[in-house]
């Protein structure tokens, strides 16, 4: 039943189904309803890690090595534990920078280096070629085995049949066609392929189901459970040895650790794993589920490896069937047609999935990081001036796919037969592991340089080629076997499999140790010896600080230059086509809250956004070339950076100055406000003063006028009465005059226009004179005046007239408030430190504490103005205080010792030598009255 | 576990994994006997693997 055409038809139908899934997913994505935007699809797509190596090869490995197949899956499980820390950072960086592949990532990290990106691409292609040949071998072998159904036969070596009759060739070509149809139908502006991811997730499911089905069939269909198989295996000594593989039959602990580390790295740095895990990632939070779903998948697909291996070893005579084909051979031997077909489909699934993703990832790398940077540099091609380059991009990618598959086929044909599936795959693992130091170092080590990465990668790759690739070529017969056994030119130390005499390790671990020593050593050493350029430093901090930087726009690089919007538009439409370009610019305008695309301002931010957009299609390095072809970019050198720093520090200085100025301004404003308040207050006081003066003037004027009118209207007034009235008029006039004099006086003093004749004055004499002047008032009122003055003169600096005015004012006040006949006023003068102090005490009613400051204000008198008769003008004390203040003394009022008021003033003493020098006693005590 | 950050837990799990799947723990199970009809080494491998995954599930689904 399983004739050739049936198998081909089924295979074609299955690939068609994958294509349909991809097509559907693409349609949904275009409609904005992505079916892959969930963690389950993401986890299943990661399972592209399980290739036909897993599907067929694990059993082969287990049949020879026991647990030897497991590190390939345990390593990734351990690595996955750290994905939340490491892979999430890679994803974050890749999204911000629109990274399209691992070559792009490494190139971008080290200053958008094209050379480094190209180097990674070359290593990836050479390193992955054996891996692709493995898939071709597995697919072709399974097809050939199936063709002879139900007879089990060992297919002849591929090299012996002509290419055109070789199944593997047709497998390679149909997979190439499939991949081209699949991955490069159209050039996305985005670096992501939704349809591909959906198809990969689907095929992951198919291969898991197929493997579990055959596993269950072998375990419970052919045998009766795990126990049965184990028991039967235990009876065969060769198989019983596999129970304790570390005891000699299987791997050593060293190779176990080596493979664990290798696959831990490979699951992140394999181009296809980077493609599905990083580039195709929709949301970094999908990692949360994928981190445990992916290990669950790996555990499940490995569960039946051992029973199938044991089952195959038990079922077939030794050497009759290659252990790598047990998975297919067992259901065939049991004549299970459908199951056999399912297994074939599962294996095809695993191979096709790997080939599709790997070649798409590699072709992107070849296009973006190898061919484009080269052709864009060749000026003769004038590519930079062509209007639409998207067609060229597609052609390059399609060509790369065919080329990569051809390389894989050639490797299979000339070297593949010498190795088992797993061994071929591990060679590739060791090759891509060379990316790990530059990749992970670049994530955390800021000072890693491009030179360091170049040297590390190159040396690591050379050692890999020498220790793994060379032996493979030798074994396929292209070079003499003596190189392996005696070393090149007979130098035993340089034998590729025992480099420098290192023995006791399997080939892979041996190669891993030497290549990593060279790689990491050179990476560290050269990085420490070289100085990163400005762009390297800028990229380093964007990568290392990826979790600290937020948003895309905050990450504009060091950039100076000028470009026109039209040029940028032209550039984008050349690579993405006019329709996509329009959309891109419309989005950019919307992001910046602009209504029209034409409002876009060409600044560093926009140029950077365009570069990112292009990077998503042609890679970071090529995008940089293209953008700099239209942007008149100034080379940012150290001097410019220093200049920028300078500008920045100047700006900071300016802003400090500005702050200082504004602080001063605030202070000045506050002062102005205070001055304004003060002015208003003064204005109000002036108004009050004017109204008070007017009021005070009106009182005597009123009585003068009243008495004058009486005199005028009554000419026959009694002469005595007339005399009295005239007396009042004269007295009121005198008061009026005095008042006006005092107002003028006060105004003069206050405005500072008063004339002062300051000299040395004998205060004792001055007080005596004042007492003489006021003696008449004292006599009239019968108030006693007691002078307590020192015997000797007391010199003060003062204006004699003004000071006399104060003394007279105080004395006359004291008289006014002293009771007639019993009144007693004491004047006491004494020295107090460097000042002379005068107390004028009376035995009147005193001044209430509340009034003590009030009475020094203009027109304020103690007591009730309404009832009591006014005792003066109300200006005497204010004038006296002004005088004292001007002379540098104080005037205040307090309670006298025996009741009544005590007005006191102090004045600083003048230099005594100015008066007749005399020894003055200092026995005066405090208040004597 | 209450106060540990996810980073700490994950690094601890990674270290646990490297110990579980490494010499010398592996050598303890490198025995010719069987458990549940399966060679002891395989029982150990898959159960340790499952436990590690279970801890990952706990870390990401219960935090």
Interface residues (C-beta under 8 A of the other chain):
Chain A: X66 X67 X70 X71 X74 X77 X78 X80 X81 X82 X84 X85 X225 X226 X227 X228 X230 X231 X234 X240 X242 X243 X244 X245 X246 X247 X253 X256 X257 X260 X288 X289 X291 X292 X295 X296 X299 X303 X306
Chain B: X6 X7 X10 X11 X13 X14 X17 X18 X21 X22 X23 X26 X27 X30 X31 X32 X34 X36 X37 X38 X39 X40 X41 X42 X45 X46 X49 X50 X52 X53 X56 X57 X60
